[in-house]
């Protein structure tokens, strides 16, 4: 605002000079005099080219051609201000009374360059001498002590362009196609404005009111109202502020498309998952301090179907916004994460479907801000998994989000640990989680469509997966899993019936406890140490569980406890196929190997001896050769052949 006032002051000087020379000098001479005087006052070279005309009825004013104001001497970016033309009209009656009442100010095609040097210097400090921002004398010199009664009936700026260059940060940004319509009839009174900015692909319209403009220009505080409207939504502020900048008041926002709203503000569009704020609506108490800290208090916001309350602080003094927040919610629905979170039509891909979702996951939202967010909720829906009371601390640093589960109740138990989403160089997810008192039947039903295993237990899981979709992540998983349970039931086969009749199809198997551990690699869980205790038997297990392919190839081997006439009979049970409908059957061949090993070896020995005896009898009868004890049939035949050959050789000498 101070910069705008100084520019207006420059134009006022031009009007005064023009009025003084109104009847004595031609327009081009007036332009040169005005440019020289303004250059002397600002310390910047001013040039006015083209025709300069003066009107005195019905409006006293001046119209210039192309005008430039030089940049700071340390800049090489060209003029700080260039305009195709300026027009200024004043009220002659007010001028005669010593006041300056601008009835019209119009700038066409102004181009402004704002620069910040590496050492912090800025090029917009013009230093207009003799006139303080409030219109009072700055002291000394020929300045008057009388208040400068400056007002604007209407100021109109069209097709403006502003370029901001920060040499310290190495950034350059340009905003073109801007416009401003300002009405300020009383210096100490109210001003209204309508502006159009274009920081992004869509125009941003800003309209509002300043109650005490003079106070605001002088560095004081004034009541403010403003509304920002663009494609994607609107935001309105009603409070007070200063040029420090300092702001305090009520903020109301209604964003029908957050992605479009951010893009219109030049912040870049983001594919925000449903439930995280594709549409945002709410109110808060907003405070902005000089160090670019934004405080939100009494926050009530709806992120799509989710409602949150609490407080937050946003720091804008760095390269990226930094957020700290404490939020509370009722039931949170983040089920869209299951389908990749984007606008695509990806499906969840549970075990009863065609596999995990292959829809691309857009995790760019992880990199929008850094910060620390504490969240508590009455329930949490993640799509396949659903939890009750939840307390999570989220820390985001350079596109890496760590979710620490302080409390995550669900499936009859509680989950603690952390879950990590890293999008620094491609998407990866990992975690180190522990669960206690978990209802395995409900958990496995939701997570994998497995309904045959019912028990309560504890588990420890470490994992890491990489990929751009849920399917890719599940097929790349590595890590480890260990679990232990108490009493439970396995549906789908009856172990007791299997042991008695060899057919265990249907029914259920009851067990007392179970433990197992698995190594995870390339989306497969491999383990060979499953142990299960049952009333009449024990069991072991080994094999593979495909997390990526959603299949299983596992051998479960129950062994009847010895005693009561039992000999420890074992029948391996093979479980093979997709999770949704695996095939379960007893392996009789392996059962024979396990249970009748000694009998099988004895029988094989007896059969071999009987075969040998019959072969010997045949050789003696047909060949007239006797097989000696301890001698093989092959050796006996070989020896007899050698005898016959020797006999034939000796006949040659007879």
C-alpha positions as CSV (number, residue, x, y, z in Angstrom):
1,X,0.0,0.0,0.0
2,X,2.8,2.4,0.8
3,X,4.3,1.8,-2.6
4,X,1.0,2.6,-4.2
5,X,0.7,5.8,-2.2
6,X,4.1,6.9,-3.3
7,X,3.3,6.3,-6.9
8,X,0.1,8.3,-6.5
9,X,2.2,11.1,-4.9
10,X,4.5,11.2,-7.9
11,X,1.5,11.7,-10.2
12,X,0.1,14.4,-7.9
13,X,3.4,16.3,-8.3
14,X,3.0,16.0,-12.1
15,X,-0.5,17.5,-11.8
16,X,0.7,20.4,-9.6
17,X,3.5,21.2,-12.1
18,X,1.1,20.9,-15.0
19,X,-1.3,23.3,-13.3
20,X,1.4,25.8,-12.5
21,X,2.5,25.9,-16.1
22,X,-0.9,25.4,-17.6
23,X,-1.0,28.5,-19.6
24,X,2.7,29.1,-20.3
25,X,4.4,25.8,-21.4
26,X,3.7,23.1,-24.1
27,X,2.9,19.6,-23.0
28,X,6.3,18.1,-23.8
29,X,8.1,20.8,-21.8
30,X,5.7,20.2,-18.9
31,X,6.5,16.4,-19.1
32,X,10.3,17.1,-18.9
33,X,9.9,19.5,-15.9
34,X,7.6,17.0,-14.1
35,X,10.1,14.1,-14.8
36,X,13.0,16.1,-13.5
37,X,11.2,17.2,-10.3
38,X,10.0,13.7,-9.6
39,X,13.5,12.3,-10.2
40,X,14.9,14.8,-7.7
41,X,12.3,13.8,-5.1
42,X,12.6,10.1,-5.5
43,X,16.3,9.6,-6.4
44,X,15.2,7.6,-9.4
45,X,15.3,8.7,-13.0
46,X,11.8,9.3,-14.5
47,X,11.1,9.5,-18.2
48,X,7.8,10.5,-19.8
49,X,7.7,10.1,-23.6
50,X,4.9,10.7,-26.1
51,X,2.3,13.3,-26.0
52,X,1.5,15.0,-22.7
53,X,-1.8,16.8,-22.7
54,X,-3.6,18.9,-20.2
55,X,-7.3,19.3,-19.7
56,X,-9.0,21.9,-17.5
57,X,-12.6,21.4,-18.2
58,X,-14.7,19.6,-17.0
59,X,-11.8,17.9,-15.2
60,X,-8.5,19.4,-14.4
61,X,-5.8,16.8,-15.2
62,X,-2.9,15.6,-17.1
63,X,-2.4,12.6,-19.5
64,X,1.1,11.3,-20.2
65,X,2.4,8.9,-22.7
66,X,4.8,6.0,-21.9
67,X,6.3,6.5,-18.4
68,X,9.2,4.8,-16.7
69,X,10.7,4.9,-13.2
70,X,14.3,3.6,-12.9
71,X,15.2,0.7,-10.7
72,X,17.6,0.8,-7.8
73,X,21.2,1.3,-8.8
74,X,22.1,-2.2,-7.7
75,X,19.6,-3.8,-10.0
76,X,20.1,-4.8,-13.6
77,X,16.5,-6.0,-14.2
78,X,15.4,-2.9,-16.0
79,X,13.0,-0.1,-14.9
80,X,11.1,-0.6,-11.7
81,X,7.9,0.7,-13.3
82,X,6.9,1.1,-16.9
83,X,3.4,2.1,-18.1
84,X,1.9,2.7,-21.5
85,X,0.1,5.8,-20.1
86,X,-1.1,7.6,-17.0
87,X,-4.1,9.8,-16.6
88,X,-4.7,11.9,-13.5
89,X,-7.7,14.2,-12.8
90,X,-8.1,16.5,-9.8
91,X,-10.9,18.6,-8.3
92,X,-9.9,22.2,-9.0
93,X,-12.1,23.6,-6.2
94,X,-10.4,21.3,-3.6
95,X,-7.0,22.3,-5.1
96,X,-7.7,26.0,-4.6
97,X,-8.5,25.1,-1.0
98,X,-5.1,23.5,-0.6
99,X,-6.3,19.9,-0.8
100,X,-5.7,17.3,-3.5
101,X,-8.8,15.4,-4.4
102,X,-8.1,13.0,-7.3
103,X,-11.3,12.4,-9.2
104,X,-9.7,9.9,-11.4
105,X,-6.5,7.9,-11.7
106,X,-5.9,5.5,-14.6
107,X,-2.8,3.5,-15.4
108,X,-2.7,1.4,-18.6
109,X,-0.4,-1.6,-18.9
110,X,1.9,-0.9,-15.9
111,X,4.7,-3.3,-15.5
112,X,6.3,-3.4,-12.0
113,X,9.5,-5.2,-10.9
114,X,9.9,-5.7,-7.2
115,X,13.4,-7.0,-6.1
116,X,15.0,-8.1,-2.9
117,X,18.8,-8.2,-3.0
118,X,20.9,-10.9,-1.3
119,X,21.7,-8.5,1.5
120,X,18.0,-7.8,2.2
121,X,17.7,-4.4,0.4
122,X,14.5,-3.8,-1.6
123,X,14.0,-1.7,-4.6
124,X,10.6,-0.3,-3.7
125,X,11.9,2.0,-0.9
126,X,11.6,5.3,-2.9
127,X,12.0,7.7,-0.1
128,X,9.6,10.5,-1.1
129,X,10.9,13.4,0.9
130,X,8.9,16.0,2.6
131,X,5.8,13.9,2.7
132,X,5.2,11.3,5.4
133,X,3.0,8.2,4.7
134,X,0.2,9.8,6.6
135,X,0.5,13.1,4.7
136,X,2.3,14.9,7.5
137,X,5.7,16.5,7.0
138,X,8.7,14.3,7.5
139,X,10.4,17.2,9.1
140,X,13.1,19.6,7.9
141,X,13.5,21.1,4.4
142,X,10.7,22.9,2.8
143,X,8.0,20.5,3.8
144,X,4.8,21.9,5.1
145,X,3.4,21.1,8.4
146,X,-0.1,21.0,7.0
147,X,-1.8,17.6,6.5
148,X,-1.9,16.5,2.9
149,X,-5.6,15.9,2.1
150,X,-5.2,13.2,-0.5
151,X,-8.2,11.2,-1.7
152,X,-9.2,9.1,-4.7
153,X,-12.7,9.2,-6.1
154,X,-11.6,6.3,-8.3
155,X,-8.3,4.7,-9.3
156,X,-8.3,2.3,-12.2
157,X,-5.4,0.0,-13.1
158,X,-5.7,-2.3,-16.1
159,X,-3.6,-5.1,-17.5
160,X,-0.9,-4.7,-14.9
161,X,2.0,-7.1,-14.4
162,X,4.2,-7.6,-11.3
163,X,7.4,-9.5,-11.2
164,X,9.0,-10.4,-7.9
165,X,12.7,-11.3,-7.8
166,X,14.3,-12.7,-4.7
167,X,18.1,-12.9,-5.3
168,X,18.7,-14.5,-1.9
169,X,16.3,-17.3,-2.5
170,X,17.1,-17.5,-6.2
171,X,13.4,-17.2,-7.2
172,X,11.5,-15.2,-9.8
173,X,7.8,-15.1,-10.2
174,X,5.5,-13.0,-12.5
175,X,1.9,-12.2,-12.2
176,X,0.3,-10.7,-15.3
177,X,-3.2,-9.6,-16.3
178,X,-4.0,-7.9,-13.0
179,X,-6.5,-5.1,-12.5
180,X,-7.6,-2.8,-9.7
181,X,-10.6,-0.6,-9.1
182,X,-10.2,1.5,-6.0
183,X,-12.6,4.1,-4.5
184,X,-11.3,6.3,-1.7
185,X,-13.3,9.5,-1.3
186,X,-12.1,10.4,2.2
187,X,-8.4,10.1,3.3
188,X,-9.3,9.1,6.9
189,X,-12.4,7.4,5.8
190,X,-13.5,4.2,4.1
191,X,-12.1,2.7,0.9
192,X,-13.5,-0.1,-1.2
193,X,-11.7,-2.1,-3.8
194,X,-12.1,-4.7,-6.5
195,X,-9.0,-6.4,-7.8
196,X,-8.2,-9.3,-10.2
197,X,-5.0,-11.2,-9.7
198,X,-3.7,-14.1,-11.8
199,X,-1.1,-16.1,-9.8
200,X,-2.3,-19.2,-11.6
201,X,-4.3,-20.3,-14.6
202,X,-7.6,-18.9,-13.4
203,X,-8.3,-15.3,-12.3
204,X,-8.6,-14.6,-8.6
205,X,-11.1,-11.9,-7.7
206,X,-10.6,-9.9,-4.5
207,X,-13.2,-7.4,-3.2
208,X,-13.3,-5.7,0.2
209,X,-13.4,-2.6,2.4
210,X,-10.9,-0.7,4.6
211,X,-12.6,1.4,7.2
212,X,-9.8,3.8,8.0
213,X,-7.4,4.1,5.1
214,X,-5.3,7.0,6.5
215,X,-4.7,5.1,9.7
216,X,-3.7,1.9,7.8
217,X,-1.3,3.9,5.6
218,X,0.2,5.4,8.7
219,X,1.0,2.0,10.1
220,X,-2.0,1.8,12.4
221,X,-4.8,-0.8,12.6
222,X,-8.1,-0.6,10.7
223,X,-11.1,-2.7,10.4
224,X,-11.0,-4.9,7.2
225,X,-13.3,-7.0,5.2
226,X,-12.3,-9.0,2.1
227,X,-13.6,-11.8,0.0
228,X,-11.4,-14.0,-2.3
229,X,-13.3,-15.8,-5.1
230,X,-11.9,-18.1,-7.8
231,X,-12.5,-21.4,-9.5
232,X,-12.8,-23.9,-6.7
233,X,-14.3,-21.8,-3.9
234,X,-14.4,-18.6,-1.8
235,X,-12.8,-17.4,1.4
236,X,-14.0,-14.3,3.4
237,X,-12.3,-12.4,6.2
238,X,-13.9,-10.0,8.7
239,X,-11.7,-8.4,11.3
240,X,-8.9,-5.9,11.5
241,X,-5.3,-5.5,10.3
242,X,-2.3,-3.3,9.5
243,X,0.4,-3.1,6.9
244,X,2.9,-4.8,9.2
245,X,1.4,-7.2,8.2
246,X,-0.9,-8.0,11.2
247,X,-4.4,-9.5,10.9
248,X,-6.9,-10.7,13.4
249,X,-10.5,-11.7,12.7
250,X,-13.0,-14.3,11.6
251,X,-12.2,-16.4,8.5
252,X,-14.9,-18.3,6.6
253,X,-14.1,-20.6,3.7
254,X,-16.1,-22.8,1.3
255,X,-13.9,-24.7,-1.2
256,X,-15.9,-26.9,-3.5
257,X,-12.6,-28.1,-5.1
258,X,-9.5,-27.6,-3.0
259,X,-7.3,-28.7,-5.9
260,X,-8.7,-26.1,-8.3
261,X,-8.6,-23.4,-5.6
262,X,-4.9,-24.1,-4.9
263,X,-4.1,-24.2,-8.6
264,X,-5.8,-20.8,-9.1
265,X,-3.6,-19.3,-6.3
266,X,-0.5,-20.6,-8.1
267,X,0.2,-23.2,-5.4
268,X,-0.1,-26.2,-7.8
269,X,-2.9,-28.7,-8.0
270,X,-2.9,-31.8,-5.8
271,X,-4.8,-35.1,-6.1
272,X,-6.2,-35.0,-2.6
273,X,-7.7,-38.3,-1.3
274,X,-11.4,-38.3,-0.5
275,X,-11.8,-37.6,3.2
276,X,-8.6,-35.4,3.4
277,X,-10.2,-32.3,1.9
278,X,-11.1,-32.5,-1.7
279,X,-13.8,-30.1,-0.6
280,X,-13.3,-27.9,2.6
281,X,-15.8,-25.9,4.5
282,X,-15.4,-24.2,7.9
283,X,-14.7,-21.2,10.1
284,X,-11.9,-20.1,12.4
285,X,-10.4,-17.2,14.3
286,X,-7.4,-16.1,12.1
287,X,-4.4,-14.2,13.4
288,X,-1.4,-13.3,11.2
289,X,1.8,-11.9,12.8
290,X,4.7,-9.9,11.3
291,X,6.9,-13.0,11.3
292,X,4.4,-14.7,8.9
293,X,2.9,-16.9,11.4
294,X,-0.8,-17.8,10.8
295,X,-2.7,-19.0,13.9
296,X,-6.1,-20.7,13.6
297,X,-8.1,-20.9,16.8
298,X,-11.7,-22.2,17.4
299,X,-11.3,-24.1,14.2
300,X,-14.2,-26.0,12.9
301,X,-13.7,-27.6,9.5
302,X,-15.3,-30.2,7.3
303,X,-12.9,-32.2,5.1
304,X,-15.3,-33.9,2.7
305,X,-17.4,-36.1,5.0
306,X,-15.1,-35.7,8.0
307,X,-15.5,-33.0,10.7
308,X,-12.6,-31.8,12.8
309,X,-12.1,-29.1,15.5
310,X,-9.1,-27.7,17.3
311,X,-6.2,-25.3,16.7
312,X,-3.3,-24.9,14.3
313,X,-0.3,-22.7,13.6
314,X,1.1,-22.3,10.1
315,X,4.6,-20.8,9.5
316,X,5.2,-19.3,6.1
317,X,8.8,-18.0,6.7
318,X,10.5,-20.9,5.0
319,X,10.6,-22.5,1.6
320,X,7.6,-24.7,2.5
321,X,4.7,-24.1,4.9
322,X,5.2,-25.7,8.3
323,X,2.2,-26.8,10.4
324,X,1.6,-27.7,14.0
325,X,-1.9,-28.7,15.0
326,X,-4.0,-30.3,17.7
327,X,-7.2,-31.7,16.2
328,X,-10.1,-33.8,17.4
329,X,-12.8,-35.6,15.4
330,X,-15.7,-37.9,15.6
331,X,-15.9,-40.7,13.1
332,X,-13.2,-40.4,10.4
333,X,-13.7,-42.0,7.1
334,X,-10.5,-42.5,5.1
335,X,-11.7,-45.5,3.2
336,X,-10.6,-43.9,-0.1
337,X,-7.0,-44.7,0.7
338,X,-7.8,-48.3,-0.1
339,X,-8.3,-47.4,-3.8
340,X,-5.2,-45.3,-4.1
341,X,-6.9,-42.1,-3.0
342,X,-7.1,-40.4,-6.4
343,X,-10.1,-39.5,-8.5
344,X,-9.7,-42.7,-10.5
345,X,-12.1,-45.6,-10.3
346,X,-9.8,-48.0,-8.6
347,X,-11.3,-50.7,-6.5
348,X,-10.3,-52.0,-3.1
349,X,-8.9,-55.3,-4.3
350,X,-9.6,-57.5,-1.2
351,X,-9.2,-61.2,-1.3
352,X,-12.8,-61.8,-2.5
353,X,-12.1,-59.6,-5.6
354,X,-9.7,-59.8,-8.5
355,X,-6.7,-58.9,-6.4
356,X,-5.2,-55.8,-5.0
357,X,-5.9,-52.4,-6.7
358,X,-3.6,-51.4,-9.4
359,X,-4.8,-47.9,-9.5
360,X,-1.9,-45.4,-9.3
361,X,-1.4,-43.8,-5.9
362,X,-0.8,-40.0,-6.0
363,X,1.1,-39.3,-2.8
364,X,2.1,-35.7,-3.7
365,X,0.0,-34.4,-0.8
366,X,2.7,-35.7,1.6
367,X,5.0,-33.0,0.2
368,X,2.8,-30.0,0.5
369,X,3.7,-29.1,4.0
370,X,6.0,-30.1,6.9
371,X,4.9,-30.2,10.5
372,X,3.5,-32.1,13.4
373,X,-0.2,-32.9,13.8
374,X,-1.8,-34.5,16.8
375,X,-5.2,-36.2,16.0
376,X,-7.8,-38.0,18.2
377,X,-11.0,-39.5,16.8
378,X,-13.8,-41.7,18.1
379,X,-13.4,-44.1,15.2
380,X,-11.2,-44.6,12.0
381,X,-12.3,-46.2,8.8
382,X,-9.4,-47.2,6.5
383,X,-11.5,-49.2,4.0
384,X,-10.6,-52.8,4.6
385,X,-9.6,-52.0,8.2
386,X,-11.8,-50.3,10.8
387,X,-10.8,-49.1,14.2
388,X,-12.4,-47.5,17.3
389,X,-10.9,-44.8,19.5
390,X,-7.7,-43.4,17.9
391,X,-4.9,-41.1,18.9
392,X,-2.2,-40.5,16.3
393,X,0.8,-38.2,16.1
394,X,1.8,-37.4,12.5
395,X,5.2,-35.9,11.7
396,X,5.9,-34.7,8.1
397,X,9.4,-33.8,7.0
398,X,10.4,-33.4,3.3
399,X,7.7,-35.7,1.8
400,X,8.0,-38.3,4.5
401,X,5.1,-38.8,6.9
402,X,5.4,-40.8,10.1
403,X,2.2,-41.9,11.9
404,X,2.8,-42.8,15.5
405,X,-0.1,-44.8,17.0
406,X,-0.5,-43.7,20.6
407,X,-3.8,-45.5,20.7
408,X,-5.5,-47.5,18.0
409,X,-8.3,-49.7,19.4
410,X,-10.0,-52.2,17.1
411,X,-10.9,-55.8,16.7
412,X,-11.1,-56.2,20.4
413,X,-7.5,-55.1,21.1
414,X,-5.0,-52.2,20.7
415,X,-2.4,-51.5,18.1
416,X,0.8,-49.5,18.9
417,X,3.9,-48.6,16.8
418,X,4.4,-46.5,13.7
419,X,3.5,-46.4,10.0
420,X,5.6,-44.5,7.5
421,X,4.8,-43.1,4.1
422,X,7.9,-41.9,2.2
423,X,7.5,-40.1,-1.2
424,X,10.9,-38.5,-1.4
425,X,12.1,-40.6,-4.4
426,X,9.2,-42.8,-5.3
427,X,6.5,-44.1,-3.0
428,X,7.3,-46.5,-0.2
429,X,5.5,-47.6,3.0
430,X,6.7,-49.3,6.1
431,X,5.9,-49.9,9.6
432,X,6.8,-51.4,13.0
433,X,3.5,-52.4,14.7
434,X,2.5,-54.5,17.7
435,X,-1.0,-55.7,18.5
436,X,-2.5,-57.3,21.6
437,X,-5.8,-58.9,22.3
438,X,-6.8,-58.8,18.6
439,X,-9.8,-60.8,17.3
440,X,-8.1,-62.6,14.4
441,X,-11.3,-63.7,12.8
442,X,-12.6,-60.1,12.4
443,X,-9.2,-58.8,11.4
444,X,-8.4,-61.4,8.8
445,X,-11.9,-61.2,7.4
446,X,-11.6,-57.4,6.9
447,X,-7.9,-57.5,5.8
448,X,-7.8,-60.6,3.6
449,X,-11.3,-62.2,3.4
450,X,-10.1,-65.1,5.5
451,X,-13.0,-66.3,7.6
452,X,-11.8,-69.8,8.7
453,X,-9.6,-68.7,11.6
454,X,-11.1,-67.5,14.9
455,X,-9.1,-66.7,17.9
456,X,-7.6,-63.8,20.0
457,X,-3.9,-63.1,20.0
458,X,-1.0,-60.8,19.8
459,X,1.2,-60.0,16.9
460,X,4.4,-58.1,15.9
461,X,4.9,-56.9,12.4
462,X,7.8,-55.1,10.6
463,X,7.4,-54.4,6.9
464,X,8.5,-52.3,4.0
465,X,6.9,-52.1,0.5
466,X,7.7,-50.0,-2.6
467,X,5.5,-49.2,-5.6
468,X,3.0,-46.9,-7.2
469,X,-0.1,-48.9,-6.4
470,X,-1.4,-51.2,-3.6
471,X,-0.8,-54.2,-5.8
472,X,2.9,-53.2,-6.4
473,X,3.5,-52.5,-2.7
474,X,1.9,-55.9,-1.6
475,X,4.1,-57.8,-4.1
476,X,7.3,-56.1,-2.9
477,X,6.7,-56.5,0.8
478,X,9.7,-57.5,3.0
479,X,9.9,-57.8,6.8
480,X,8.9,-60.2,9.5
481,X,5.8,-61.4,11.4
482,X,5.4,-63.2,14.6
483,X,2.1,-64.1,16.4
484,X,0.8,-66.1,19.3
485,X,-2.8,-66.9,20.2
486,X,-4.9,-68.5,22.8
487,X,-7.8,-70.9,22.3
488,X,-9.5,-70.8,18.9
489,X,-11.2,-72.5,16.1
490,X,-10.3,-73.4,12.5
491,X,-13.3,-73.8,10.2
492,X,-13.3,-75.9,7.1
493,X,-12.0,-79.3,8.3
494,X,-12.5,-81.5,11.4
495,X,-9.2,-82.8,12.7
496,X,-10.8,-85.4,14.9
497,X,-12.8,-86.8,12.0
498,X,-9.6,-86.7,9.8
499,X,-7.7,-88.7,12.4
500,X,-10.5,-91.3,12.7
501,X,-11.6,-91.8,9.1
502,X,-9.0,-90.0,7.0
503,X,-11.6,-87.5,5.7
504,X,-11.7,-84.2,7.5
505,X,-13.7,-82.2,5.1
506,X,-16.2,-79.8,6.7
507,X,-16.6,-79.2,10.5
508,X,-14.2,-77.3,12.8
509,X,-11.0,-77.9,14.7
510,X,-10.6,-76.5,18.2
511,X,-7.1,-75.7,19.5
512,X,-5.7,-74.4,22.8
513,X,-2.9,-72.2,21.6
514,X,-0.7,-71.4,18.6
515,X,2.5,-69.6,17.8
516,X,4.3,-68.9,14.5
517,X,6.9,-66.7,12.8
518,X,7.4,-65.7,9.2
519,X,10.0,-64.0,7.1
520,X,8.6,-61.7,4.4
521,X,10.3,-61.3,1.1
522,X,9.0,-60.2,-2.4
523,X,5.4,-60.2,-1.1
524,X,5.6,-63.8,0.3
525,X,5.5,-64.9,3.9
526,X,7.6,-68.0,4.5
527,X,7.6,-69.9,7.8
528,X,8.3,-73.4,9.1
529,X,7.9,-73.1,12.9
530,X,4.1,-73.0,13.4
531,X,3.1,-74.9,16.6
532,X,-0.4,-75.6,17.7
533,X,-1.7,-77.4,20.8
534,X,-5.0,-79.2,20.8
535,X,-6.8,-81.4,23.3
536,X,-5.9,-84.7,21.6
537,X,-3.1,-83.6,19.4
538,X,-0.3,-81.2,18.5
539,X,0.4,-79.7,15.1
540,X,3.2,-78.1,13.2
541,X,3.1,-76.0,10.0
542,X,5.3,-74.9,7.2
543,X,4.9,-73.2,3.8
544,X,4.2,-70.0,2.0
545,X,1.5,-67.3,2.2
546,X,1.4,-65.0,-0.8
547,X,0.6,-61.5,0.3
548,X,0.9,-60.1,-3.2
549,X,-0.8,-62.9,-5.1
550,X,-3.3,-63.5,-2.3
551,X,-2.7,-67.3,-2.3
552,X,-1.4,-70.0,0.1
553,X,0.7,-73.1,-0.2
554,X,0.9,-74.5,3.3
555,X,1.2,-77.9,5.0
556,X,-0.4,-78.3,8.4
557,X,0.6,-81.5,10.2
558,X,-1.4,-82.6,13.3
559,X,-0.1,-85.5,15.4
560,X,-2.3,-87.5,17.8
561,X,-0.9,-87.5,21.4
562,X,0.4,-90.9,22.4
563,X,-1.4,-92.8,25.1
564,X,-4.8,-94.4,25.4
565,X,-3.9,-96.8,22.6
566,X,-2.7,-94.0,20.3
567,X,0.7,-94.2,18.7
568,X,1.2,-90.6,17.7
569,X,-0.6,-90.9,14.4
570,X,0.1,-87.9,12.0
571,X,-1.8,-86.9,8.9
572,X,-0.4,-83.9,6.9
573,X,-3.1,-81.5,5.6
574,X,-2.3,-79.4,2.6
575,X,-3.9,-76.0,2.1
576,X,-3.4,-74.6,-1.4
577,X,-5.1,-72.0,-3.6
578,X,-6.5,-68.5,-3.3
579,X,-7.3,-67.0,0.0
580,X,-11.0,-66.7,-0.8
581,X,-11.4,-70.4,-1.6
582,X,-8.3,-72.6,-0.8
583,X,-8.4,-76.4,-1.3
584,X,-7.8,-78.4,1.9
585,X,-7.1,-82.1,1.8
586,X,-5.1,-84.8,3.7
587,X,-1.9,-86.0,2.0
588,X,-2.2,-89.9,2.4
589,X,1.1,-90.6,0.8
590,X,3.0,-88.4,3.2
591,X,0.8,-89.8,6.1
592,X,2.1,-93.3,5.2
593,X,5.7,-92.1,5.1
594,X,5.3,-90.4,8.5
595,X,3.3,-93.1,10.4
596,X,4.5,-96.4,8.9
597,X,8.1,-95.8,8.2
598,X,9.4,-98.8,10.2
599,X,6.7,-101.1,8.8
600,X,7.4,-99.9,5.3
601,X,11.2,-100.5,5.6
602,X,10.6,-104.0,7.0
603,X,8.1,-104.9,4.3
604,X,10.5,-103.6,1.6
605,X,13.3,-105.8,3.1
606,X,11.0,-108.9,3.2
607,X,9.9,-108.3,-0.4
608,X,13.5,-107.9,-1.6
609,X,14.5,-111.1,0.2
610,X,11.6,-113.1,-1.3
611,X,12.4,-111.7,-4.8
612,X,16.0,-112.7,-4.4
613,X,15.1,-116.2,-3.3
614,X,12.9,-116.7,-6.3
615,X,15.5,-115.3,-8.7
616,X,18.1,-117.7,-7.3
617,X,15.8,-120.7,-7.8
618,X,15.2,-119.7,-11.4
619,X,19.0,-119.4,-12.1
620,X,19.8,-122.8,-10.5
621,X,17.0,-124.5,-12.4
622,X,17.5,-122.9,-15.8
623,X,21.3,-122.3,-15.8
624,X,22.4,-125.0,-13.4
625,X,24.3,-122.4,-11.4
626,X,24.2,-122.2,-7.7
627,X,24.3,-118.8,-6.0
628,X,26.5,-119.0,-2.9
629,X,25.6,-117.4,0.4
630,X,26.6,-113.7,0.4
631,X,27.1,-113.7,-3.3
632,X,25.0,-111.6,-5.6
633,X,23.3,-113.1,-8.7
634,X,25.4,-110.9,-10.9
635,X,28.6,-112.1,-9.4
636,X,27.5,-115.8,-9.7
637,X,26.6,-115.4,-13.4
638,X,29.8,-113.6,-14.1
639,X,31.9,-116.3,-12.5
640,X,30.2,-119.1,-14.5
641,X,30.7,-117.2,-17.7
642,X,34.4,-116.9,-17.0
643,X,34.6,-120.7,-16.4
644,X,33.0,-121.4,-19.7
645,X,35.3,-119.1,-21.6
646,X,38.4,-120.7,-20.1
647,X,37.1,-124.2,-21.1
648,X,36.8,-123.1,-24.7
649,X,40.2,-121.6,-24.7
650,X,41.9,-124.8,-23.4
651,X,40.2,-126.8,-26.2
652,X,42.3,-124.9,-28.6
653,X,45.4,-126.7,-27.3
654,X,44.0,-130.3,-27.4
